[in-house]
Amino acid sequence: MTSIGVLAIQGDFLEHRRMLGDIGVDSPEIRLPWQLNSIDGLIIPGGESTTIVQLIDIYDFRTPLAEKAKDGLPMWGTCAGMIVLAKSLSDHRPEPLQLMDIDVSRNAFGRQVDSFEAGLDIEGIKGDDPYVAVFIRAPVVDRVGSGVEILAELDDGRPVAVRQNALLATSFHPELTQDTRIHEFFLKMVENTSYR
């Protein structure tokens, strides 16, 4: 059975586990680096990016995550998770993992009171209806590298969903909706990878 771990050191990990359960996927909570050895994919959830990165370093996740990404472990970062995966940040803090060739601005849309929803057409997501994405203190992609595919943009052209090989990042919070389509998309990424 495919196992998609959820980094469970801070943030919306329980909501991701609920979504994965809804599509019949085992989703262990990943709290220590050695647990990365028993999963087929990893979600880095939304939350507080500075705190997540501090805890990644406190629990010595930085090197194991880089090694797993290099080996092809599929990873998906949502909101703060996108910040964690980025190559660089506009405000130079926290220190991201630099796994994905994207530059990201944190809190690009303002404070929590400026949260919003937007209907998106997402490459690879099936269905007649647009995906209604929830943006809460969301980041946005300022630059994509040559190997990065833009899956979705806002009306103003700013990328909010990107993929680079086995890495996926979304500015928004799919775990805060009832729509499982992006979780199903990531599951297919995991199932189609040569990892393991």
C-alpha positions in Angstrom: 0.0 0.0 0.0 1.3 3.5 -0.9 2.3 5.5 2.2 2.4 9.3 2.0 3.9 10.8 5.2 3.0 14.2 6.5 5.6 16.2 8.3 4.0 16.6 11.7 6.2 19.1 13.5 3.9 22.1 13.1 1.0 23.3 10.9 -2.0 21.6 9.2 -0.7 18.0 9.2 -4.0 16.6 10.7 -6.0 18.2 7.9 -3.8 16.6 5.2 -4.0 13.2 7.0 -7.8 13.5 6.8 -7.8 14.3 3.1 -5.4 11.3 2.4 -7.7 9.1 4.5 -10.6 10.2 2.4 -8.8 8.8 -0.7 -7.7 5.6 1.1 -4.0 6.5 1.6 -2.0 5.5 4.6 -0.5 8.8 6.0 1.9 8.4 9.0 2.9 11.4 11.0 6.6 12.1 10.3 8.2 13.6 13.4 11.8 12.2 13.2 14.2 11.9 10.3 14.5 8.1 10.4 10.7 7.9 9.6 11.4 9.2 6.1 12.8 5.7 5.3 9.4 4.1 5.4 7.3 6.3 3.2 6.7 6.7 -0.6 6.0 10.4 -0.6 6.0 13.4 1.8 3.7 16.4 2.4 5.1 19.5 4.1 2.0 21.3 5.3 0.9 24.9 5.7 1.7 26.6 9.0 4.3 29.1 10.2 7.2 28.8 7.8 9.8 30.3 10.3 8.8 27.8 13.0 8.7 24.9 10.6 12.2 25.6 9.4 13.5 26.1 13.0 12.0 22.7 13.9 13.4 21.1 10.8 16.8 22.2 12.0 16.2 21.3 15.6 15.2 17.8 14.7 18.0 17.4 12.1 15.7 17.0 9.1 17.6 19.3 6.7 20.2 16.9 5.3 17.9 13.8 5.2 15.2 15.8 3.4 17.8 17.0 0.8 19.1 13.5 0.4 15.6 12.0 -0.1 14.7 14.7 -2.6 17.9 14.0 -4.5 17.0 10.3 -4.5 13.6 11.2 -6.0 11.2 11.0 -3.0 8.1 12.9 -4.1 7.4 15.9 -1.9 4.6 18.4 -1.9 4.7 21.7 0.0 1.5 23.6 0.6 1.6 27.3 1.6 4.4 27.4 4.2 5.6 24.1 2.7 6.2 25.9 -0.6 8.4 28.4 1.3 10.3 25.5 2.8 11.0 23.9 -0.6 12.1 27.1 -2.4 15.5 28.0 -3.6 15.3 31.5 -2.2 12.9 33.9 -0.5 12.4 37.6 -1.1 13.0 38.5 2.5 15.8 36.0 3.0 14.3 34.4 6.1 13.9 31.7 7.1 16.6 29.6 5.3 14.7 27.4 2.9 15.8 23.9 1.9 16.6 25.0 -1.6 15.2 21.8 -3.1 13.0 23.5 -5.8 14.2 26.0 -8.4 11.7 28.7 -7.4 12.0 32.1 -5.7 9.1 32.9 -3.4 7.7 35.9 -1.5 6.1 35.1 1.8 2.8 36.6 2.8 2.5 38.0 -0.8 -1.2 38.8 -0.4 -1.0 40.5 3.0 -2.2 39.5 6.5 -4.7 36.8 7.5 -7.6 39.3 7.1 -6.7 39.5 3.4 -7.3 35.8 2.9 -9.3 34.9 -0.2 -10.5 32.1 -2.4 -9.9 31.8 -6.2 -11.2 29.4 -8.8 -8.2 27.9 -10.6 -7.6 25.8 -13.7 -4.8 23.5 -12.7 -2.9 21.5 -15.2 -3.4 17.8 -14.7 -6.5 18.2 -12.4 -9.5 16.6 -13.9 -13.1 17.8 -13.6 -15.4 20.3 -15.2 -15.3 22.8 -12.3 -12.4 25.0 -11.4 -10.5 24.2 -8.3 -11.5 26.6 -5.5 -8.3 27.4 -3.8 -8.0 28.9 -0.3 -5.3 31.5 0.2 -4.3 32.4 3.8 -1.2 34.6 4.3 -0.1 32.8 1.1 3.2 33.0 -0.6 3.6 33.5 -4.4 6.2 32.3 -6.9 8.3 35.2 -8.2 10.6 33.2 -10.4 10.6 29.7 -11.9 13.7 27.9 -13.1 13.9 26.3 -16.5 13.0 22.8 -15.1 9.9 24.0 -13.3 6.4 23.6 -14.8 3.7 26.1 -13.9 0.5 24.2 -13.2 -1.7 27.2 -12.2 -1.7 31.0 -12.1 -3.9 33.7 -10.7 -5.6 36.0 -13.2 -2.7 38.4 -12.9 -0.3 35.7 -14.1 1.4 35.0 -10.8 2.2 31.2 -10.4 0.5 29.5 -7.4 1.1 25.8 -8.3 4.4 24.5 -9.7 6.1 21.2 -10.3 9.7 20.2 -10.7 10.1 16.5 -11.4 8.9 14.8 -8.2 8.5 18.0 -6.3 5.1 19.9 -6.1 4.3 23.2 -4.5 1.1 25.1 -4.0 0.6 28.6 -2.5 -2.8 27.6 -1.2 -4.3 25.2 1.3 -6.0 22.2 -0.4 -6.3 20.5 3.0 -8.8 23.2 4.1 -11.4 22.2 1.4 -13.4 19.1 0.7 -11.9 18.8 -2.8 -9.5 15.9 -2.9 -8.3 16.4 -6.5 -4.9 17.7 -5.8 -4.2 15.0 -3.2 -5.2 12.5 -5.9 -2.8 14.3 -8.3 0.0 14.0 -5.8 -0.9 10.3 -5.2 -0.5 9.7 -8.9 2.9 11.4 -8.8 4.0 9.1 -6.0 2.7 6.0 -7.8 4.3 7.0 -11.0 7.7 7.7 -9.6 10.7 5.4 -9.8 11.5 6.1 -6.1 12.0 2.9 -4.1 
